Amino acid sequence: MLGRLDDYFRNQETALKLRGHRQEILGSNIANADTPNYKARDIDFKAAFEAARTGGATKPLQATHARHLQPAGVVDLFAPALKYRNEQQPSVDGNTVDMNTEMKEFTDNAIRYQAAVTFMTRRIESMKTALTGQ
């Protein structure tokens, strides 16, 4: 029973974790808008979500002995490949942060995060209603 509940919420949990991580990256870009030679970074959310969902980006644990076991299907959600943004307009100091792009992406990600939270809340409420009948 508990395994089914875990499976029921796994996609939403993964999306929330990745959206939260992406929000930190975008916030870092905004905070470093005036830092010389700072390169704006981001993740490919769709690819990272798909890798986390299918277990395609598994990262093996460090083993000190050949007989150490590795867990199956473990994905490090906070290690999606960071990519650098292409500059829209060259900067004299080498900074590639475009505030319009960063603010747009930050806002879009925040709205999608809130939508995922709302969707998960509704799923929990519907399960609670099914269990209690109220």
GUZATI-387574 format. One record per residue (C-alpha): residue in one letter; x, y, z; residue number from 1. Coordinates in steps of 0.001 Angstrom, whole numbers, plus 500000, padded with zeros to 6 digits. Layout:
<recs>
A_X_Y_Z_NUM
...
</recs>
This chain:
<recs>
M_500000_500000_500000_1
L_502745_502443_500965_2
G_504650_501603_497779_3
R_501635_502546_495688_4
L_501328_505879_497485_5
D_504995_506520_496868_6
D_504567_505743_493165_7
Y_501468_507964_493053_8
F_503423_511022_494217_9
R_506871_510264_492744_10
N_506528_512355_489557_11
Q_505292_515391_491459_12
E_508035_515021_494052_13
T_510677_514811_491322_14
A_509266_517845_489522_15
L_509206_519872_492745_16
K_512801_518985_493605_17
L_514049_519843_490133_18
R_512050_523088_489998_19
G_513438_524099_493392_20
H_516981_523362_492246_21
R_516445_525302_489021_22
Q_515090_528246_491011_23
E_518334_528351_493000_24
I_520392_528337_489806_25
L_518327_531134_488254_26
G_518513_533137_491482_27
S_522294_532732_491434_28
N_522369_534083_487881_29
I_520346_537129_488930_30
A_522528_537709_491994_31
N_525664_537636_489844_32
A_524379_539972_487137_33
D_527156_542476_487882_34
T_529972_539977_488482_35
P_532670_540266_485803_36
N_533161_537124_483678_37
Y_530208_535332_485312_38
K_528568_532877_482917_39
A_524810_532400_483247_40
R_523841_528764_483857_41
D_520667_526713_483661_42
I_519493_523119_483409_43
D_517435_521430_480742_44
F_514403_520681_482927_45
K_512766_518288_480468_46
A_515915_516170_480053_47
A_516652_516199_483800_48
F_513067_515207_484652_49
E_513091_512412_482087_50
A_516440_511139_483379_51
A_515172_511211_486971_52
R_511911_509519_486013_53
T_513517_506713_484017_54
G_516657_506375_486125_55
G_518847_507255_483154_56
A_521215_509504_485074_57
T_522210_507148_487846_58
K_525390_508057_489614_59
P_527276_505130_491204_60
L_528382_505442_494787_61
Q_532054_505470_495594_62
A_533181_501958_496486_63
T_536383_501095_498280_64
H_536068_497381_497674_65
A_535041_495429_494568_66
R_532301_493567_496472_67
H_530452_496700_497617_68
L_526888_496772_496341_69
Q_525434_499604_494286_70
P_521802_500673_494725_71
A_519541_500186_491736_72
G_517705_503116_490207_73
V_519147_505855_492411_74
V_519228_509231_490703_75
D_520945_512302_492065_76
L_518365_515008_491348_77
F_520798_517748_492201_78
A_523387_516732_489643_79
P_521695_517486_486338_80
A_524202_518800_483862_81
L_524496_522549_484182_82
K_524559_524285_480856_83
Y_525748_527749_480023_84
R_523392_530214_478396_85
N_524325_531716_475044_86
E_524818_535436_475272_87
Q_522050_537548_473840_88
Q_524065_540741_473885_89
P_527836_540819_474461_90
S_529041_542508_477628_91
V_532292_544415_478040_92
D_533105_542629_481319_93
G_532397_539117_479952_94
N_529197_538600_482000_95
T_526532_536631_480091_96
V_523572_537319_482406_97
D_520674_538959_480549_98
M_518312_540223_483249_99
N_515243_540095_480991_100
T_515867_536435_480161_101
E_516701_535522_483753_102
M_513633_537251_485184_103
K_511403_535605_482577_104
E_512820_532154_483333_105
F_512704_532782_487097_106
T_509036_533827_486950_107
D_508088_530965_484621_108
N_509792_528439_486884_109
A_508142_529919_490004_110
I_504691_529668_488403_111
R_505326_526081_487338_112
Y_506580_525241_490850_113
Q_503417_526700_492371_114
A_501281_524765_489889_115
A_503051_521528_490870_116
V_502455_522294_494568_117
T_498773_522988_493868_118
F_498444_519787_491836_119
M_500046_517740_494622_120
T_497849_519392_497258_121
R_494734_518510_495247_122
R_495887_514902_494930_123
I_496382_514688_498697_124
E_492978_516268_499326_125
S_491274_513829_496947_126
M_492926_510864_498674_127
K_491915_512248_502073_128
T_488348_512641_500859_129
A_488344_509089_499546_130
L_489595_507756_502886_131
T_487391_509801_505202_132
G_484356_510341_502974_133
Q_484228_514049_503833_134
</recs>
